[in-house]
């Protein structure tokens, strides 16, 4: 990274404008998270939300990507989940329907149409999820005997669903505005901001536990007492070291790439010659980035939401209870109630499905963003070729083979990283009898590291482009 160049590029008005627009959108996004849904007493529903967060992994995922919007019962409660689900559906249809696949390969015009269809699909999905969550929350207040005299009318339902749907669509629009600035993916950036926004609360809770000396203080070599809780201190220190190690390997894996040398044929036009040079084609080990993890979590958590709705309507329904049990991630919150006699075979179902979906979506999303046939055609048109490989179809097959090999290791690495929190929980269950509950934190860490690196790379590229003339002048001098 050229940090000196990045800071220098901020003197450019266009670059500064783009950065300020993104920061302004993030601030507006955080303000939206504080606007409550217009449905009765917000405090009553927040109590119901806290109960729901303990039961549903999908609720925790929504709370994560909405920056606490679910916990605060705000209008962005549904968050970006409808847009993510819509993107998955459209991309699956693109691979299944030949006419849609042709449209996706039809340059910018085709991509715009597909993006428009994704936006259109987001609207009904946002409406359905809004109705489902309001219904679940309201029924939760009734079944939990939470004091409330509020009985929603049809107008209250319409207003609340409209507000939540509008909140979801506003987030989608904000994500697209960020993407248009050319500094990272907008949806990923908003999710990144959501996770980071919860760090102050986490750090405050951690600090409160760390400096609670009611059970004694930490003694160093018998001559120095630190005003910290000794047990919490060593736990925090251990996790800090483990987190640094994990972040290091995340960065290394995210930056790993295969370099393919591309040669360009020499062309003579009159008295001038062109080409005859070498270039490189870098292929990342995890070209799909963090998208497979986001897709897998959203896709796998939807059955739990359906099960939650079924059990809310009919508490004795076996199908709803099964869906909630199978598709709920093992965590510290539900371990005691779901596994009173210790780990059973069911405990491994969610992690196994999660790993499989991350693995599958890595291959699937890489095939979308890295079109080997299109790259091979472009190289052939530009007079480029890979040494020892014929241009055209042979180049496309060679690139597909390389990408498939990289995807195998990349998907395994991404899947194992996503499994780290479950592995940690399993070790703690064997040692202490209960999990420590890092499932969402592990996913959040993976998202934060990957999105931060991708955005830094985008900022670096734009900064180099803006300061290119100045860089050339420096070389001349």
VOVEXDO-336216 format. One record per residue (C-alpha): residue number from 1; x, y, z. Coordinates in steps of 0.5 Angstrom, whole numbers. Layout:
R   num      c1      c2      c3
R   NUM       X       Y       Z
...
***
This chain:
R   num      c1      c2      c3
R     1       0       0       0
R     2       2       7      -2
R     3       0      11       5
R     4       4      17       3
R     5       1      17      -4
R     6      -6      16      -1
R     7      -5      22       4
R     8      -3      26      -2
R     9      -9      25      -6
R    10     -13      28      -1
R    11     -11      34      -4
R    12     -15      33     -10
R    13     -22      36     -10
R    14     -25      30     -13
R    15     -22      25      -9
R    16     -23      29      -3
R    17     -30      29      -5
R    18     -31      22      -6
R    19     -28      20       1
R    20     -33      26       4
R    21     -39      23       1
R    22     -38      16       3
R    23     -37      19      10
R    24     -43      23      10
R    25     -47      16       8
R    26     -44      12      13
R    27     -46      18      18
R    28     -53      18      15
R    29     -53      11      16
R    30     -52      11      23
R    31     -57      16      24
R    32     -62      12      21
R    33     -61       6      26
R    34     -63      11      32
R    35     -70      12      29
R    36     -75       7      32
R    37     -81       3      28
R    38     -87       7      29
R    39     -91       1      32
R    40     -93       2      39
R    41     -88       3      45
R    42     -81       2      42
R    43     -78       0      49
R    44     -83      -6      50
R    45     -81      -9      43
R    46     -74      -8      45
R    47     -75     -13      51
R    48     -78     -17      46
R    49     -72     -17      41
R    50     -67     -18      47
R    51     -71     -25      48
R    52     -71     -26      40
R    53     -64     -25      40
R    54     -62     -31      44
R    55     -66     -36      40
R    56     -65     -34      33
R    57     -58     -34      29
R    58     -61     -30      24
R    59     -63     -25      29
R    60     -56     -24      31
R    61     -54     -24      24
R    62     -59     -19      22
R    63     -57     -15      28
R    64     -50     -15      26
R    65     -51     -13      19
R    66     -56      -7      21
R    67     -51      -4      26
R    68     -55      -6      32
R    69     -62      -4      28
R    70     -65     -10      30
R    71     -63      -9      38
R    72     -66      -2      38
R    73     -72      -3      34
R    74     -70       2      28
R    75     -73       2      21
R    76     -67      -1      19
R    77     -69      -7      23
R    78     -69     -12      16
R    79     -62      -9      14
R    80     -59     -11       7
R    81     -61     -18       8
R    82     -67     -17       3
R    83     -62     -15      -2
R    84     -57     -20      -1
R    85     -62     -25      -2
R    86     -65     -22      -8
R    87     -57     -22     -11
R    88     -57     -29      -9
R    89     -63     -31     -13
R    90     -62     -27     -19
R    91     -55     -30     -20
R    92     -57     -37     -19
R    93     -62     -36     -24
R    94     -57     -32     -29
R    95     -53     -39     -29
R    96     -59     -43     -29
R    97     -63     -39     -35
R    98     -59     -39     -42
R    99     -62     -32     -44
R   100     -60     -29     -37
R   101     -53     -31     -38
R   102     -53     -28     -45
R   103     -55     -22     -42
R   104     -50     -22     -36
R   105     -45     -22     -41
R   106     -48     -17     -45
R   107     -43     -11     -43
R   108     -46      -5     -38
R   109     -53      -5     -41
R   110     -54     -13     -39
R   111     -51     -12     -32
R   112     -56      -5     -31
R   113     -62      -9     -33
R   114     -60     -15     -28
R   115     -58     -10     -23
R   116     -65      -7     -24
R   117     -69     -14     -23
R   118     -65     -15     -17
R   119     -67      -8     -14
R   120     -74     -10     -16
R   121     -74     -17     -12
R   122     -71     -14      -6
R   123     -78     -10      -5
R   124     -82     -16      -4
R   125     -77     -19       0
R   126     -76     -13       4
R   127     -84     -13       5
R   128     -84     -20       7
R   129     -79     -20      12
R   130     -82     -14      15
R   131     -88     -17      16
R   132     -85     -23      19
R   133     -81     -20      24
R   134     -86     -15      26
R   135     -91     -21      27
R   136     -86     -25      31
R   137     -84     -19      36
R   138     -91     -17      37
R   139     -93     -25      38
R   140     -87     -25      43
R   141     -89     -19      47
R   142     -96     -23      48
R   143     -93     -30      49
R   144     -88     -27      54
R   145     -93     -23      58
R   146     -89     -17      57
R   147     -94     -11      59
R   148     -97      -8      53
R   149    -104      -5      52
R   150    -102      -3      45
R   151    -106      -7      40
R   152    -104      -6      33
R   153    -109      -4      27
R   154    -109      -5      20
R   155    -106       2      19
R   156    -101       1      24
R   157     -98      -5      21
R   158     -98      -2      14
R   159     -94       4      17
R   160     -89       0      20
R   161     -88      -5      14
R   162     -87       1      10
R   163     -82       4      14
R   164     -78      -2      15
R   165     -79      -3       7
R   166     -76       4       6
R   167     -71       3      11
R   168     -68      -3       7
R   169     -69       0       0
R   170     -65       7       3
R   171     -59       2       5
R   172     -59      -1      -2
R   173     -59       6      -5
R   174     -54       8       0
R   175     -49       2      -2
R   176     -50       3      -9
R   177     -48      11      -8
R   178     -42       8      -5
R   179     -40       4     -10
R   180     -41       9     -15
R   181     -35      13     -12
R   182     -30       8     -14
R   183     -28       6      -7
R   184     -30      -1      -5
R   185     -36      -4      -5
R   186     -42      -1      -2
R   187     -46      -6       1
R   188     -39      -9       4
R   189     -37      -2       6
R   190     -44      -1      10
R   191     -44      -8      13
R   192     -36      -6      15
R   193     -39       0      18
R   194     -44      -4      22
R   195     -39      -8      25
R   196     -35      -3      27
R   197     -40       1      30
R   198     -41      -4      35
R   199     -34      -4      38
R   200     -35       2      43
R   201     -40      -2      46
R   202     -36      -9      46
R   203     -30      -5      49
R   204     -34      -1      54
R   205     -37      -8      57
R   206     -30     -11      57
R   207     -27      -5      60
R   208     -32      -6      66
R   209     -31     -13      67
R   210     -23     -12      66
R   211     -23      -6      72
R   212     -28     -10      76
R   213     -23     -11      82
R   214     -28     -14      87
R   215     -25     -21      87
R   216     -18     -18      87
R   217     -13     -15      83
R   218      -7     -17      79
R   219       0     -18      82
R   220       6     -18      78
R   221      12     -22      82
R   222       9     -20      88
R   223      11     -13      88
R   224       6      -9      84
R   225      -1      -9      84
R   226      -5      -7      78
R   227     -12      -5      78
R   228     -15     -10      74
R   229     -19     -17      75
R   230     -13     -22      74
R   231     -18     -28      71
R   232     -21     -23      66
R   233     -14     -20      64
R   234     -11     -27      62
R   235     -17     -28      58
R   236     -17     -22      55
R   237      -9     -22      53
R   238     -10     -29      51
R   239     -16     -27      46
R   240     -12     -21      44
R   241      -6     -25      42
R   242     -10     -30      38
R   243     -14     -25      34
R   244      -7     -22      32
R   245      -5     -29      30
R   246     -12     -30      26
R   247     -12     -23      23
R   248      -4     -24      20
R   249      -6     -31      17
R   250     -13     -27      14
R   251      -9     -22      11
R   252      -4     -27       8
R   253      -9     -31       5
R   254     -13     -25       3
R   255      -7     -22      -1
R   256      -4     -29      -4
R   257      -5     -29     -11
R   258      -2     -33     -17
R   259       2     -29     -22
R   260       1     -31     -30
R   261       5     -28     -35
R   262       2     -25     -41
R   263       6     -24     -47
R   264       4     -19     -53
R   265       6     -20     -60
R   266      10     -14     -63
R   267       6     -11     -69
R   268      10      -6     -74
R   269       6       0     -77
R   270      10       4     -82
R   271      16       6     -78
R   272      13       5     -71
R   273      13      -2     -67
R   274       8      -4     -62
R   275       7      -9     -57
R   276      13     -14     -56
R   277      12     -13     -48
R   278      10     -17     -42
R   279       5     -16     -37
R   280       2     -20     -31
R   281      -5     -23     -30
R   282      -6     -24     -22
R   283     -11     -29     -20
R   284     -13     -28     -12
R   285     -13     -34      -8
R   286     -20     -32      -5
R   287     -22     -28     -11
R   288     -29     -28      -8
R   289     -27     -24      -2
R   290     -32     -24       4
R   291     -38     -25      -1
R   292     -39     -33       0
R   293     -39     -32       8
R   294     -45     -27       8
R   295     -49     -31       2
R   296     -48     -37       6
R   297     -50     -34      13
R   298     -56     -31      10
R   299     -58     -37       6
R   300     -57     -42      12
R   301     -61     -37      17
R   302     -67     -36      13
R   303     -70     -43      15
R   304     -69     -41      22
R   305     -73     -35      21
R   306     -79     -39      18
R   307     -79     -44      23
R   308     -79     -38      28
R   309     -85     -36      25
R   310     -88     -43      25
R   311     -87     -44      32
R   312     -90     -37      34
R   313     -96     -38      30
R   314     -97     -45      33
R   315     -92     -47      39
R   316     -93     -54      38
R   317     -91     -55      31
R   318     -86     -60      30
R   319     -83     -57      23
R   320     -82     -50      26
R   321     -78     -53      32
R   322     -74     -58      28
R   323     -72     -52      23
R   324     -70     -47      29
R   325     -66     -53      32
R   326     -63     -55      26
R   327     -61     -48      23
R   328     -59     -45      29
R   329     -52     -44      30
R   330     -49     -47      37
R   331     -48     -41      41
R   332     -47     -39      49
R   333     -54     -37      49
R   334     -58     -43      47
R   335     -53     -48      49
R   336     -56     -50      56
R   337     -63     -50      53
R   338     -61     -54      46
R   339     -56     -59      49
R   340     -58     -60      57
R   341     -54     -67      56
R   342     -48     -64      53
R   343     -46     -64      45
R   344     -50     -69      41
R   345     -50     -70      33
R   346     -54     -64      32
R   347     -49     -60      34
R   348     -45     -61      28
R   349     -50     -60      23
R   350     -50     -52      23
R   351     -43     -52      22
R   352     -42     -57      17
R   353     -48     -54      13
R   354     -44     -47      14
R   355     -38     -50      11
R   356     -41     -53       5
R   357     -45     -47       3
R   358     -38     -42       4
R   359     -35     -48       0
R   360     -40     -48      -6
R   361     -41     -40      -6
R   362     -34     -39      -7
R   363     -34     -43     -13
R   364     -40     -40     -15
R   365     -38     -33     -14
R   366     -31     -33     -17
R   367     -34     -36     -23
R   368     -39     -30     -24
R   369     -33     -25     -23
R   370     -28     -28     -26
R   371     -30     -30     -33
R   372     -25     -34     -36
R   373     -28     -34     -43
R   374     -29     -26     -43
R   375     -21     -25     -41
R   376     -19     -30     -46
R   377     -23     -27     -52
R   378     -20     -20     -49
R   379     -13     -22     -49
R   380     -13     -25     -56
R   381     -16     -18     -59
R   382     -11     -15     -56
R   383      -5     -19     -59
R   384      -4     -22     -52
R   385      -2     -30     -50
R   386       0     -34     -45
R   387       7     -38     -46
R   388       6     -45     -48
R   389      -2     -44     -49
R   390      -6     -42     -56
R   391     -10     -36     -56
R   392     -18     -37     -55
R   393     -21     -43     -53
R   394     -14     -46     -50
R   395     -13     -40     -46
R   396     -20     -40     -43
R   397     -19     -48     -41
R   398     -12     -46     -38
R   399     -15     -40     -34
R   400     -21     -44     -32
R   401     -16     -50     -29
R   402     -12     -45     -26
R   403     -18     -42     -22
R   404     -21     -48     -20
R   405     -14     -50     -17
R   406     -14     -44     -13
R   407     -21     -44     -12
R   408     -20     -51      -8
R   409     -15     -48      -3
R   410     -19     -42      -3
R   411     -25     -45      -1
R   412     -22     -49       4
R   413     -18     -44       7
R   414     -25     -39       7
R   415     -29     -45      10
R   416     -24     -47      16
R   417     -23     -39      18
R   418     -31     -39      18
R   419     -30     -45      22
R   420     -25     -42      27
R   421     -31     -40      32
R   422     -34     -47      32
R   423     -28     -50      33
R   424     -26     -45      39
R   425     -33     -47      42
R   426     -32     -54      41
R   427     -26     -54      45
R   428     -29     -50      51
R   429     -34     -55      51
R   430     -29     -60      52
R   431     -25     -56      57
R   432     -31     -52      61
R   433     -37     -55      59
R   434     -40     -49      56
R   435     -38     -45      49
R   436     -35     -38      49
R   437     -40     -36      44
R   438     -35     -33      38
R   439     -39     -35      32
R   440     -42     -28      30
R   441     -35     -25      32
R   442     -31     -29      28
R   443     -36     -28      22
R   444     -35     -20      24
R   445     -28     -21      24
R   446     -27     -24      17
R   447     -32     -19      14
R   448     -28     -13      17
R   449     -21     -15      15
R   450     -23     -17       8
R   451     -27     -11       7
R   452     -22      -7      10
R   453     -16     -10       5
R   454     -21      -9      -1
R   455     -23      -2       1
R   456     -15       0       2
R   457     -13      -3      -5
R   458     -19       1      -8
R   459     -17       7      -5
R   460      -9       6      -7
R   461     -11       5     -14
R   462     -15      11     -15
R   463     -10      15     -11
R   464      -4      12     -16
R   465      -9      14     -22
R   466     -10      21     -19
R   467      -2      23     -17
R   468       0      19     -23
R   469       3      26     -26
R   470       6      28     -20
R   471       9      21     -20
R   472      12      22     -27
R   473      15      29     -25
R   474      19      26     -19
R   475      22      20     -23
R   476      24      25     -28
R   477      27      30     -23
***
